[in-house]
């Protein structure tokens, strides 16, 4: 019986041929090759499936998975055999060849159930300046409109059994919802390193529907207000300020 890989990398695709090559190249370049690559395709009609068929290595392709991005990510988790699961979508790629190696060392040294690093946003071909990473606390995460984008989040597979999977009723804030559930179990180990490049463009779900995304994020954070009511009150003030600014921008 083959040994289980250390990592399961889940990549959701749908007509992703324009950006997929960067994702695949960043995995081929990893110094740690102890991973399986699970592709969850939502019915691509461009060259995506041909690219996946030609991609070498330990891979599986789940085809024609409908029902939205949360369901696609869950399908990848359920198919995973690795001890550590990560989601790297076809818009994104790992920043350096030693990302998996560094993440593995962090899990070994910390014993944590999940590890969080930094991303850098690629916007219109330019890497934007990064925000400093601060020590994680549940109250701080509940109070501030910050996120941990999933390309830089790695989770032990058994922790999904404890925290649950992505909520398929959510379209924008499914990651915040899951991170709050994971954080209720234990805080993540933090890597003050750039792990992934997040490609932001007009077609990105979160960037093209900012008002709806903020409303859903508010509803998600309200679910957990009992754990940190004062932090949620602070978040509400920031939320109102941000929504006012967004409405002015969209109506200008």
C-alpha positions as CSV (number, residue, x, y, z in Angstrom):
1,X,0.0,0.0,0.0
2,X,1.5,3.4,-1.0
3,X,2.3,5.7,1.9
4,X,0.1,8.8,2.4
5,X,1.6,12.1,1.2
6,X,2.4,14.7,3.8
7,X,0.5,17.4,1.9
8,X,-2.7,17.5,-0.1
9,X,-2.8,20.6,-2.3
10,X,-6.3,21.3,-3.6
11,X,-6.7,23.5,-6.7
12,X,-10.1,24.5,-7.8
13,X,-10.3,25.3,-11.6
14,X,-12.9,26.5,-14.1
15,X,-11.6,27.8,-17.4
16,X,-8.3,28.6,-15.7
17,X,-5.9,28.1,-18.6
18,X,-4.8,31.7,-18.6
19,X,-3.3,31.5,-15.1
20,X,-3.0,27.8,-14.3
21,X,0.6,27.4,-15.6
22,X,1.9,29.7,-12.8
23,X,0.2,27.5,-10.2
24,X,1.5,24.3,-11.6
25,X,5.0,25.7,-12.0
26,X,5.2,26.8,-8.4
27,X,4.3,23.2,-7.3
28,X,6.8,21.6,-9.6
29,X,9.5,23.8,-8.2
30,X,8.9,22.9,-4.5
31,X,11.9,21.4,-2.7
32,X,9.4,19.2,-0.8
33,X,7.7,16.9,-3.3
34,X,5.9,14.9,-0.7
35,X,2.4,16.0,-1.8
36,X,-0.6,14.9,-3.9
37,X,-2.3,17.5,-6.1
38,X,-6.1,17.3,-6.2
39,X,-7.8,19.3,-8.9
40,X,-11.5,20.1,-8.6
41,X,-12.8,21.3,-11.9
42,X,-16.1,23.0,-12.3
43,X,-16.7,22.1,-16.0
44,X,-13.9,23.8,-17.9
45,X,-14.4,24.3,-21.6
46,X,-11.1,26.0,-22.4
47,X,-7.7,24.3,-22.3
48,X,-7.7,23.7,-18.5
49,X,-8.4,20.0,-18.6
50,X,-5.8,19.4,-21.3
51,X,-3.2,21.1,-19.1
52,X,-4.2,19.0,-16.2
53,X,-3.9,15.8,-18.2
54,X,-0.4,16.7,-19.2
55,X,0.6,17.7,-15.7
56,X,3.0,15.0,-14.3
57,X,3.2,13.8,-10.7
58,X,0.8,12.5,-8.0
59,X,-2.5,14.0,-9.1
60,X,-6.2,13.4,-9.1
61,X,-8.8,15.3,-11.1
62,X,-12.4,15.6,-9.9
63,X,-14.5,16.7,-12.9
64,X,-17.7,18.6,-13.3
65,X,-18.0,19.5,-9.6
66,X,-20.8,22.1,-9.3
67,X,-22.4,23.9,-6.5
68,X,-20.1,26.8,-5.9
69,X,-16.5,27.3,-4.6
70,X,-17.2,26.2,-1.0
71,X,-18.5,22.8,-2.3
72,X,-15.5,22.5,-4.6
73,X,-13.1,23.1,-1.7
74,X,-14.9,20.6,0.4
75,X,-14.7,18.0,-2.3
76,X,-11.0,18.5,-2.3
77,X,-10.8,18.1,1.5
78,X,-12.9,15.0,1.4
79,X,-10.7,13.4,-1.3
80,X,-7.4,14.3,0.5
81,X,-5.1,11.6,1.8
82,X,-2.4,13.9,3.1
83,X,-1.8,14.8,6.7
84,X,-1.9,18.6,5.9
85,X,-4.4,20.2,3.5
86,X,-3.9,23.4,1.6
87,X,-6.0,25.2,-1.0
88,X,-4.1,26.9,-3.9
89,X,-6.5,28.1,-6.6
90,X,-5.6,28.4,-10.2
91,X,-5.3,32.2,-9.9
92,X,-2.6,31.9,-7.3
93,X,0.9,30.4,-6.8
94,X,3.4,29.7,-4.1
95,X,5.9,32.5,-3.7
96,X,9.1,30.5,-3.3
97,X,10.3,26.9,-3.9
98,X,10.7,26.2,-0.2
99,X,7.1,27.0,0.9
100,X,6.0,23.5,1.7
101,X,9.4,22.8,3.4
102,X,9.0,25.8,5.7
103,X,5.4,25.0,6.5
104,X,6.3,21.4,7.3
105,X,9.0,22.6,9.7
106,X,6.6,25.0,11.3
107,X,4.1,22.1,12.0
108,X,6.9,20.0,13.4
109,X,8.2,22.6,15.7
110,X,4.9,24.0,16.9
111,X,2.6,21.0,17.0
112,X,-0.2,23.3,15.8
113,X,-3.3,22.2,14.1
114,X,-3.1,24.9,11.5
115,X,-0.4,27.2,10.1
116,X,-1.0,30.7,8.7
117,X,1.5,32.7,6.6
118,X,1.3,35.9,4.5
119,X,0.3,36.5,1.0
120,X,1.3,39.2,-1.4
121,X,-1.3,40.6,-3.8
122,X,-0.6,40.7,-7.5
123,X,-2.7,43.5,-9.0
124,X,-2.5,44.3,-12.7
125,X,0.9,42.7,-12.9
126,X,2.3,44.6,-9.9
127,X,3.0,43.2,-6.4
128,X,1.4,45.4,-3.9
129,X,3.2,46.3,-0.6
130,X,2.5,43.9,2.3
131,X,0.9,44.5,5.6
132,X,2.9,43.5,8.7
133,X,1.8,40.3,10.3
134,X,0.7,40.5,13.9
135,X,0.4,37.9,16.6
136,X,-2.9,36.1,16.3
137,X,-5.6,36.3,18.9
138,X,-9.3,35.4,18.7
139,X,-10.4,38.8,19.9
140,X,-8.2,40.7,17.5
141,X,-9.4,38.6,14.6
142,X,-13.0,39.1,15.6
143,X,-12.5,42.9,16.0
144,X,-10.7,43.7,12.8
145,X,-11.8,43.4,9.2
146,X,-8.7,41.3,8.5
147,X,-8.5,38.0,6.7
148,X,-6.2,35.1,6.2
149,X,-6.5,34.2,2.5
150,X,-6.6,30.5,2.1
151,X,-3.6,30.2,-0.2
152,X,-1.5,30.9,2.9
153,X,-3.4,28.6,5.3
154,X,-2.5,25.0,6.0
155,X,-4.7,22.7,8.1
156,X,-4.1,19.3,9.6
157,X,-6.7,17.0,7.9
158,X,-8.1,15.7,11.2
159,X,-8.9,19.2,12.3
160,X,-11.6,19.5,9.6
161,X,-13.4,16.6,11.5
162,X,-13.3,18.8,14.6
163,X,-14.1,22.2,13.1
164,X,-16.2,21.2,10.1
165,X,-15.8,22.0,6.4
166,X,-16.5,25.2,4.5
167,X,-20.1,26.4,4.8
168,X,-21.6,25.8,1.3
169,X,-24.3,28.5,1.9
170,X,-21.6,31.2,1.9
171,X,-20.2,32.7,-1.3
172,X,-17.7,35.2,0.0
173,X,-16.9,34.8,3.7
174,X,-16.6,31.0,3.9
175,X,-12.9,31.2,4.8
176,X,-13.5,33.7,7.7
177,X,-16.2,31.4,9.0
178,X,-14.0,28.4,9.0
179,X,-11.0,30.2,10.5
180,X,-13.2,31.4,13.4
181,X,-14.2,27.8,14.0
182,X,-10.6,26.6,13.9
183,X,-9.5,29.5,16.1
184,X,-12.1,28.5,18.7
185,X,-10.2,25.2,19.0
186,X,-6.7,26.7,19.1
187,X,-4.8,29.6,17.5
188,X,-2.7,28.9,14.5
189,X,1.1,28.9,14.3
190,X,2.1,32.0,12.5
191,X,4.8,32.1,9.8
192,X,6.0,35.6,9.2
193,X,6.8,34.7,5.6
194,X,5.2,35.3,2.2
195,X,3.8,31.9,1.2
196,X,1.6,32.7,-1.7
197,X,0.9,35.2,-4.4
198,X,-2.8,36.1,-4.6
199,X,-3.8,37.3,-8.1
200,X,-6.4,40.0,-7.8
201,X,-8.3,41.0,-11.0
202,X,-11.7,42.1,-12.1
203,X,-13.0,38.6,-12.2
204,X,-12.1,37.8,-8.6
205,X,-15.3,37.0,-6.7
206,X,-14.3,39.0,-3.6
207,X,-13.1,42.1,-5.5
208,X,-16.0,42.3,-8.0
209,X,-18.8,42.2,-5.4
210,X,-17.3,44.1,-2.5
211,X,-20.6,45.3,-1.0
212,X,-22.1,41.8,-0.9
213,X,-18.9,40.4,0.4
214,X,-18.8,42.9,3.3
215,X,-22.5,42.1,4.2
216,X,-21.8,38.4,4.2
217,X,-18.7,38.9,6.3
218,X,-20.7,40.9,8.9
219,X,-23.3,38.1,9.1
220,X,-20.6,35.5,9.6
221,X,-18.8,37.4,12.3
222,X,-22.1,38.0,14.1
223,X,-22.5,34.2,14.4
224,X,-19.6,34.2,16.8
225,X,-20.2,37.4,18.8
226,X,-20.9,35.5,22.0
227,X,-17.2,34.4,22.1
228,X,-15.9,38.0,21.9
229,X,-18.8,40.5,22.2
230,X,-16.6,43.6,22.8
231,X,-14.4,42.7,19.9
232,X,-17.5,42.3,17.7
233,X,-18.7,45.7,18.8
234,X,-15.4,47.2,17.7
235,X,-15.8,45.4,14.4
236,X,-19.3,46.8,13.9
237,X,-18.0,50.4,14.1
238,X,-15.3,49.6,11.6
239,X,-17.8,47.8,9.4
240,X,-20.1,50.9,9.3
241,X,-17.2,53.1,8.4
242,X,-16.0,50.8,5.6
243,X,-19.5,50.3,4.2
244,X,-20.1,54.1,4.1
245,X,-16.8,54.5,2.1
246,X,-17.7,51.6,-0.2
247,X,-21.2,53.1,-1.0
248,X,-19.7,56.4,-1.8
249,X,-17.2,54.8,-4.1
250,X,-19.8,52.7,-5.9
251,X,-22.2,55.6,-6.4
252,X,-19.6,58.2,-7.4
